[in-house]
Amino acid sequence: MSWLLLLSLQLGAPEQAVTEDTLREWSQNYRDSLVGTQFTFTTQEGLEPDGFIARQGTYASIPYKDGSLHRLDITKTFSADGLTTTTTQTLLQRPDGCYEIFQNNNGWVLEKHHSQLKEIYKEYGFRSDFMFIMMPVVRIASPFDESLSRERSGFSWGSRISLTKSKNEFQTSEFPWTNPKQVSVVSNYWLEDGCIKKLVIAKPDGTEAKIQEINYQLFNNRKYPRDSTIRVPGDDQRLSLVAEFSDVTACTKAPSYFSLTQFGMPEAEGIDLGRPTPVWVWLLAAAGGLMLLALLFRTLQQRALRKEST
C-alpha cells in the first residue's frame, strides 16, 4: 500500500524538484568550494562487539593551472579482538590522477595510481578516505555519478530518485544490479544549501537502519562540516561513527607540497610541481639567523661597555 501511495505521489507531481543533474551540480559545487582550503578532522567508528577504527586526517588543497591539487594525510588505528594496528597513508588528487601512498618500515610506497580519476571523489568506483572530505555530499557524489547513468558500473548496486517533496527533501531507492526491480534500501535526504543535513537510511518496510546528521561551520560564506554522527536506531541509540572537524582556513601551500618528490619518488612524466626545500637549506638559514642575532647582541654589548667607560 505504501508503494502505491508513493507511486501516486510521483505521478501527481507536476515536476521533480530534484533531478539527477541537480545532484551532480550540488556535488560539483562542493568539490569546487574545497579548492584553496585546509582543515583537520578525527573520526571514531565502532565495530562489533568492542572494536573501533579511529582516524586522524589533515587535508589541504590549492588551485593549480586549470585544475586543483588535493592532499589528505591520514593515520588509521584499527582495534579488534584485542589486537591494534596503525597505518599511515597519503592520498593525492591531481590532474594526472589519484595516488594512494602508504608508509611502511622502508619508507613511502606508491600503492596505486588511478590515472582515469581527474577530480576528487568523482566517479571513483571504490571506497576511499576522501569520502570524509566530501561528507556533505558523499552519498550523492559517488556512486551516483555512475549509478544514475542507468548503466551497470563497478558498483554492485544502483540508485534512482523515487520521490521529491521539495528542493531540500527527497528520497532515493537503491537496488542490486542483478535485480533492478528489487528495492533493498530507501534513503531519505534533508539538505540545506546543497549539503546533506540529515540522512535516514531505511529498509523497504520503513525500518530505520542508520541516521546521519551533520552540523556546519561557515568559511567565506560557504558551508563545511563541523561535526557529524551516524547512529543506529534502537533502545540505546548506539553511535556507529563520530566525526569532528577543525576550523576551515585558507591554504597557501606551495605546489611542491602535492608532489611525489615529497615522498622520495620521481615525479610523473610531464608534471613539474617544484621540489620541496631541502632540509640543509633550512638548517643554513637557521644558522645564519643565529649568527645575525649573536652579532647584534655583541654590538649592543660593546656599545654598553663604551658608555660605561665614558
PALO-794394 format. One record per residue (C-alpha): x, y, z; residue number from 1. Coordinates in pm, 1 decimal. Each point is the difference from the previous one (the first is absolute). Example, Ala and Ser with C-alpha at 12.3 -4.5 7.8 and 13.67 -1.06 7.14 Angstrom:
residues 2
{east 1230.0; north -450.0; up 780.0; k 1}
{east 137.0; north 344.0; up -66.0; k 2}
***
This chain:
residues 310
{east 0.0; north 0.0; up 0.0; k 1}
{east 281.2; north 238.2; up 87.0; k 2}
{east 158.1; north -55.2; up -339.7; k 3}
{east -329.8; north 71.9; up -175.6; k 4}
{east -18.7; north 326.8; up 193.2; k 5}
{east 355.6; north 80.3; up -98.6; k 6}
{east -79.9; north -71.0; up -364.7; k 7}
{east -306.4; north 221.4; up 11.2; k 8}
{east 203.8; north 281.5; up 148.2; k 9}
{east 251.4; north -34.7; up -280.6; k 10}
{east -264.7; north -0.1; up -270.1; k 11}
{east -178.9; north 294.5; up 159.0; k 12}
{east 309.7; north 214.6; up 30.1; k 13}
{east 18.4; north 251.7; up -286.2; k 14}
{east 380.2; north -3.6; up -6.3; k 15}
{east 278.5; north -136.6; up 215.5; k 16}
{east 170.9; north 269.8; up 202.4; k 17}
{east 313.2; north -215.5; up 20.6; k 18}
{east 144.1; north -169.9; up -306.8; k 19}
{east 312.0; north -197.9; up -73.7; k 20}
{east 157.5; north 316.1; up -141.7; k 21}
{east -86.7; north 178.4; up 325.8; k 22}
{east 193.2; north -258.8; up 199.9; k 23}
{east 301.8; north 27.4; up -227.1; k 24}
{east -12.6; north 378.1; up 20.3; k 25}
{east -6.4; north -2.4; up 381.6; k 26}
{east 288.9; north -244.4; up 7.4; k 27}
{east 208.5; north 207.9; up -239.8; k 28}
{east -74.0; north 321.3; up 190.6; k 29}
{east 138.1; north -155.4; up 317.0; k 30}
{east 306.4; north -135.1; up -182.7; k 31}
{east 69.4; north 349.8; up -128.5; k 32}
{east -45.3; north 151.4; up 348.6; k 33}
{east 276.7; north -224.9; up 137.6; k 34}
{east 267.1; north 150.5; up -224.9; k 35}
{east 222.7; north 237.4; up 197.2; k 36}
{east -97.3; north -130.4; up 345.1; k 37}
{east 161.6; north -205.4; up 273.4; k 38}
{east -119.6; north -166.2; up 321.7; k 39}
{east 48.6; north -301.0; up 223.8; k 40}
{east -247.8; north -258.6; up 124.2; k 41}
{east -38.1; north -304.6; up 220.9; k 42}
{east -240.6; north -291.0; up -20.6; k 43}
{east -93.0; north -281.2; up 238.3; k 44}
{east -186.2; north -291.8; up -152.2; k 45}
{east -133.1; north -284.4; up 212.3; k 46}
{east 38.2; north -364.7; up -93.8; k 47}
{east -190.8; north -293.7; up 144.4; k 48}
{east 37.7; north -118.7; up 268.0; k 49}
{east 257.3; north 234.7; up 159.2; k 50}
{east 242.8; north 107.6; up -273.2; k 51}
{east 45.8; north 336.7; up -170.2; k 52}
{east 161.3; north 184.4; up -289.2; k 53}
{east 146.1; north 342.9; up 84.7; k 54}
{east 129.0; north 245.7; up -258.3; k 55}
{east 200.1; north 321.5; up 19.2; k 56}
{east 7.5; north 193.1; up -325.2; k 57}
{east 159.4; north 316.0; up -139.5; k 58}
{east -136.0; north 139.9; up -324.6; k 59}
{east 130.7; north 275.8; up -227.3; k 60}
{east -83.3; north 124.3; up -350.5; k 61}
{east 110.2; north 279.0; up -235.1; k 62}
{east -96.5; north 110.8; up -350.7; k 63}
{east 254.9; north -103.2; up -262.6; k 64}
{east -3.6; north 111.5; up -363.6; k 65}
{east -340.6; north -104.0; up -139.0; k 66}
{east -71.3; north -245.6; up 282.4; k 67}
{east 79.6; north -58.4; up 364.5; k 68}
{east 226.3; north -200.3; up 231.2; k 69}
{east -123.9; north -191.2; up 305.9; k 70}
{east 189.1; north -184.5; up 273.2; k 71}
{east -133.8; north -205.7; up 288.6; k 72}
{east 236.6; north -137.9; up 265.9; k 73}
{east -176.3; north -254.5; up 217.7; k 74}
{east 104.0; north -221.4; up 288.7; k 75}
{east -235.5; north -289.9; up 63.6; k 76}
{east -13.5; north -211.8; up 316.4; k 77}
{east -186.8; north -330.0; up -19.7; k 78}
{east -84.8; north -191.7; up 316.3; k 79}
{east -183.0; north -334.5; up 16.4; k 80}
{east 27.9; north -326.8; up 191.6; k 81}
{east 261.4; north 149.2; up 232.0; k 82}
{east 234.8; north 95.9; up -286.0; k 83}
{east 79.2; north 358.7; up -104.8; k 84}
{east 173.7; north 108.3; up -320.4; k 85}
{east 81.7; north 345.9; up -137.7; k 86}
{east 53.2; north 99.5; up -363.2; k 87}
{east 104.2; north 328.2; up -158.9; k 88}
{east -116.0; north 95.9; up -347.2; k 89}
{east 0.1; north 302.1; up -230.3; k 90}
{east -248.8; north 54.8; up -281.5; k 91}
{east 90.7; north 241.2; up -278.5; k 92}
{east -265.0; north 116.1; up -246.7; k 93}
{east 153.9; north 185.3; up -291.9; k 94}
{east -84.2; north 62.9; up -365.7; k 95}
{east 204.9; north -310.1; up -89.2; k 96}
{east -205.8; north -225.0; up 227.8; k 97}
{east -39.1; north -124.5; up 355.6; k 98}
{east 301.7; north -143.8; up 184.0; k 99}
{east -20.0; north -231.5; up 301.7; k 100}
{east 329.3; north 11.8; up 194.3; k 101}
{east 69.7; north -207.4; up 311.3; k 102}
{east 278.6; north 15.2; up 255.1; k 103}
{east 172.0; north -318.6; up 113.4; k 104}
{east 325.2; north -86.8; up 177.7; k 105}
{east 196.3; north 79.9; up -316.1; k 106}
{east -157.8; north 340.7; up -61.7; k 107}
{east -273.3; north 110.4; up -240.2; k 108}
{east -139.0; north -237.2; up -260.9; k 109}
{east -232.3; north 78.7; up -291.3; k 110}
{east -284.6; north -248.4; up 38.9; k 111}
{east -225.2; north 104.9; up -288.5; k 112}
{east -31.1; north 268.0; up -266.4; k 113}
{east -346.9; north 54.2; up -148.2; k 114}
{east 86.5; north 201.3; up -310.7; k 115}
{east -363.4; north 19.4; up -117.6; k 116}
{east -115.5; north 193.7; up 307.7; k 117}
{east 37.9; north 372.3; up -63.4; k 118}
{east -203.3; north 154.7; up 284.5; k 119}
{east -29.6; north -70.7; up 370.3; k 120}
{east -248.5; north -280.2; up 75.4; k 121}
{east -163.1; north 12.8; up -342.0; k 122}
{east -82.3; north -330.9; up -171.0; k 123}
{east 239.1; north -177.0; up 233.9; k 124}
{east -177.5; north -334.8; up -7.0; k 125}
{east 168.4; north -108.9; up 324.1; k 126}
{east 5.5; north 96.7; up 367.3; k 127}
{east 251.2; north 271.8; up 87.7; k 128}
{east 75.6; north 205.7; up 311.3; k 129}
{east -64.9; north 306.4; up -217.2; k 130}
{east -363.5; north -78.0; up 88.4; k 131}
{east 54.1; north 180.6; up 331.5; k 132}
{east 110.2; north 313.2; up -185.4; k 133}
{east -312.8; north -23.2; up -216.3; k 134}
{east -231.2; north -82.3; up 292.1; k 135}
{east -263.9; north 270.1; up -71.9; k 136}
{east -71.8; north -155.0; up -341.4; k 137}
{east 163.3; north -342.5; up 15.9; k 138}
{east -319.6; north -202.9; up -39.4; k 139}
{east -102.4; north 201.6; up -306.4; k 140}
{east 348.6; north 52.8; up -144.3; k 141}
{east 110.2; north -358.9; up -41.9; k 142}
{east -117.7; north -248.7; up -114.1; k 143}
{east -283.4; north 204.4; up -149.3; k 144}
{east 226.7; north 133.8; up -273.5; k 145}
{east 0.0; north -352.9; up -139.0; k 146}
{east -304.3; north -173.0; up 143.7; k 147}
{east -241.3; north 270.6; up -114.5; k 148}
{east 126.5; north -44.8; up -353.3; k 149}
{east -239.9; north -298.3; up -23.2; k 150}
{east 295.4; north -218.5; up -89.6; k 151}
{east 175.0; north -265.4; up 202.8; k 152}
{east 318.9; north 127.8; up 157.6; k 153}
{east 268.4; north -127.0; up 232.5; k 154}
{east -254.4; north 14.2; up 280.6; k 155}
{east -216.3; north -299.1; up 82.3; k 156}
{east -302.6; north 223.8; up 44.2; k 157}
{east -169.4; north 293.0; up -166.1; k 158}
{east -222.7; north 286.2; up 112.5; k 159}
{east -293.5; north 198.8; up -129.3; k 160}
{east -192.8; north 303.2; up 122.1; k 161}
{east -335.9; north -132.4; up 116.0; k 162}
{east -169.1; north 299.9; up 163.5; k 163}
{east 50.7; north 373.6; up 30.5; k 164}
{east -187.4; north 198.3; up 263.2; k 165}
{east 186.5; north 329.4; up -42.7; k 166}
{east 329.3; north 142.3; up -120.9; k 167}
{east 156.5; north -101.5; up 330.8; k 168}
{east -178.1; north -329.1; up 69.0; k 169}
{east 5.4; north -303.7; up -223.7; k 170}
{east 28.0; north -378.0; up -0.8; k 171}
{east 204.5; north -253.7; up -192.8; k 172}
{east -42.7; north -375.0; up -38.8; k 173}
{east 303.3; north -227.6; up -19.8; k 174}
{east -11.2; north -330.9; up -183.6; k 175}
{east 238.1; north -283.0; up -93.0; k 176}
{east 106.2; north 0.8; up -364.4; k 177}
{east -80.4; north -371.6; up -12.2; k 178}
{east -365.8; north 89.6; up 56.7; k 179}
{east -75.1; north 371.0; up -67.2; k 180}
{east -367.5; north -45.3; up 90.5; k 181}
{east 85.8; north -105.9; up 355.2; k 182}
{east 32.1; north 295.0; up 239.8; k 183}
{east 243.0; north -86.5; up 279.7; k 184}
{east 46.7; north 339.5; up 167.9; k 185}
{east -195.5; north 326.0; up 11.5; k 186}
{east 195.5; north 318.1; up 81.1; k 187}
{east -171.9; north 320.0; up 114.4; k 188}
{east 195.3; north 325.5; up -28.1; k 189}
{east -42.4; north 342.1; up 159.7; k 190}
{east 236.4; north 258.2; up -147.8; k 191}
{east 91.9; north 362.3; up 60.6; k 192}
{east 172.5; north 207.2; up -268.8; k 193}
{east 82.8; north -317.7; up -189.2; k 194}
{east 161.6; north -172.6; up 299.9; k 195}
{east -140.5; north -300.6; up 185.0; k 196}
{east -130.2; north 98.6; up 341.9; k 197}
{east -173.9; north -326.8; up 84.0; k 198}
{east -10.6; north -340.3; up -165.1; k 199}
{east -216.7; north -293.5; up 103.0; k 200}
{east 78.8; north -335.9; up -157.9; k 201}
{east -287.7; north -247.1; up 38.1; k 202}
{east -112.7; north -339.2; up -114.5; k 203}
{east -289.3; north -20.0; up -249.1; k 204}
{east -242.3; north -74.5; up 286.7; k 205}
{east 90.3; north 335.4; up 159.6; k 206}
{east 225.5; north -137.9; up 273.4; k 207}
{east 275.0; north 255.2; up 55.6; k 208}
{east 350.9; north -146.5; up -28.7; k 209}
{east 227.6; north 305.7; up 35.3; k 210}
{east -45.2; north 369.7; up 68.1; k 211}
{east 267.3; north 255.9; up -89.0; k 212}
{east -3.9; north 363.6; up 110.7; k 213}
{east 252.8; north 268.3; up -97.8; k 214}
{east 55.1; north 340.3; up 162.9; k 215}
{east 176.5; north 271.6; up -197.5; k 216}
{east 241.3; north 289.8; up 33.6; k 217}
{east 36.9; north 294.3; up -237.7; k 218}
{east 317.2; north 109.1; up -178.4; k 219}
{east -15.0; north 263.4; up -273.3; k 220}
{east -381.0; north -32.9; up 12.3; k 221}
{east 17.5; north -368.4; up -90.8; k 222}
{east -98.7; north -302.5; up 206.0; k 223}
{east 252.1; north -254.9; up 126.5; k 224}
{east -59.4; north -273.9; up 259.1; k 225}
{east 58.5; north 73.5; up 366.9; k 226}
{east -100.6; north -344.2; up 126.4; k 227}
{east -200.6; north -301.8; up -105.7; k 228}
{east -153.7; north -302.6; up 165.9; k 229}
{east -137.2; north -324.8; up -135.5; k 230}
{east -215.9; north -195.7; up 241.6; k 231}
{east -184.2; north -326.7; up -15.1; k 232}
{east -361.5; north 25.0; up 122.9; k 233}
{east -92.6; north -214.2; up 296.3; k 234}
{east -43.2; north 9.5; up 373.3; k 235}
{east 356.4; north 127.6; up 52.7; k 236}
{east 16.7; north 223.3; up -312.6; k 237}
{east 354.2; north -129.6; up -47.8; k 238}
{east 244.1; north 231.8; up -178.0; k 239}
{east 184.5; north -178.5; up -280.5; k 240}
{east 203.8; north 301.4; up -119.2; k 241}
{east 102.6; north 334.4; up 147.8; k 242}
{east 196.1; north 250.5; up -212.5; k 243}
{east 131.4; north 339.4; up 113.4; k 244}
{east 158.8; north 267.2; up -219.1; k 245}
{east 228.0; north 293.2; up 82.6; k 246}
{east -58.9; north 354.8; up -121.6; k 247}
{east 36.3; north 30.4; up -376.0; k 248}
{east 272.1; north 245.2; up -105.1; k 249}
{east 157.9; north 117.2; up -325.3; k 250}
{east 279.3; north -220.1; up -136.1; k 251}
{east 312.5; north 169.2; up -136.3; k 252}
{east 224.4; north -304.8; up -37.7; k 253}
{east 238.3; north -21.3; up -294.3; k 254}
{east -73.6; north -240.8; up -287.8; k 255}
{east 301.3; north -208.5; up 107.4; k 256}
{east -199.9; north -104.5; up 308.6; k 257}
{east -216.0; north -206.1; up -237.1; k 258}
{east 288.9; north -156.3; up -192.0; k 259}
{east 126.4; north -356.6; up 1.3; k 260}
{east 348.7; north 130.5; up 78.8; k 261}
{east -129.3; north 83.5; up 346.8; k 262}
{east -0.4; north -375.9; up 57.1; k 263}
{east 336.1; north -74.1; up -160.0; k 264}
{east -154.2; north -114.3; up -329.6; k 265}
{east 68.1; north 121.2; up -354.2; k 266}
{east -263.3; north 233.9; up -133.3; k 267}
{east -233.6; north -117.8; up -273.8; k 268}
{east 106.5; north 74.4; up -356.2; k 269}
{east -102.2; north 347.4; up -109.7; k 270}
{east -83.8; north 114.9; up 355.7; k 271}
{east 209.9; north 267.9; up 169.4; k 272}
{east -131.3; north 116.0; up 336.3; k 273}
{east 339.1; north 118.7; up 121.3; k 274}
{east 206.0; north -163.0; up 266.4; k 275}
{east -29.8; north 34.6; up 377.1; k 276}
{east 269.7; north 212.7; up 160.1; k 277}
{east 282.0; north -233.1; up 114.7; k 278}
{east 55.5; north -29.1; up 374.0; k 279}
{east 355.4; north 132.4; up -28.7; k 280}
{east -132.2; north 328.4; up -139.8; k 281}
{east -218.1; north 49.8; up 308.6; k 282}
{east 294.6; north -91.2; up 224.6; k 283}
{east 223.0; north 253.8; up -174.7; k 284}
{east -272.0; north 265.1; up 26.9; k 285}
{east -41.7; north -73.6; up 372.2; k 286}
{east 376.9; north 11.5; up 54.3; k 287}
{east 21.1; north 330.5; up -185.2; k 288}
{east -277.8; north 144.2; up 216.9; k 289}
{east 178.5; north -106.3; up 317.7; k 290}
{east 323.0; north 160.4; up -122.5; k 291}
{east -181.5; north 327.1; up -67.3; k 292}
{east -154.5; north -5.9; up 347.6; k 293}
{east 339.7; north -68.5; up 157.8; k 294}
{east 152.9; north 286.4; up -195.4; k 295}
{east -281.3; north 232.4; up 107.9; k 296}
{east 37.8; north -90.5; up 368.4; k 297}
{east 378.6; north 41.6; up -28.3; k 298}
{east -42.0; north 346.2; up -150.6; k 299}
{east -243.9; north 107.1; up 271.7; k 300}
{east 231.8; north -133.5; up 268.5; k 301}
{east 294.9; north 195.7; up -138.3; k 302}
{east -206.6; north 319.6; up -10.1; k 303}
{east -103.4; north -49.9; up 361.8; k 304}
{east 364.0; north -48.0; up 106.5; k 305}
{east 109.1; north 314.5; up -183.7; k 306}
{east -269.2; north 202.5; up 173.4; k 307}
{east 109.7; north -127.9; up 341.3; k 308}
{east 364.8; north 89.5; up -70.9; k 309}
{east -91.3; north 356.5; up -84.3; k 310}
***
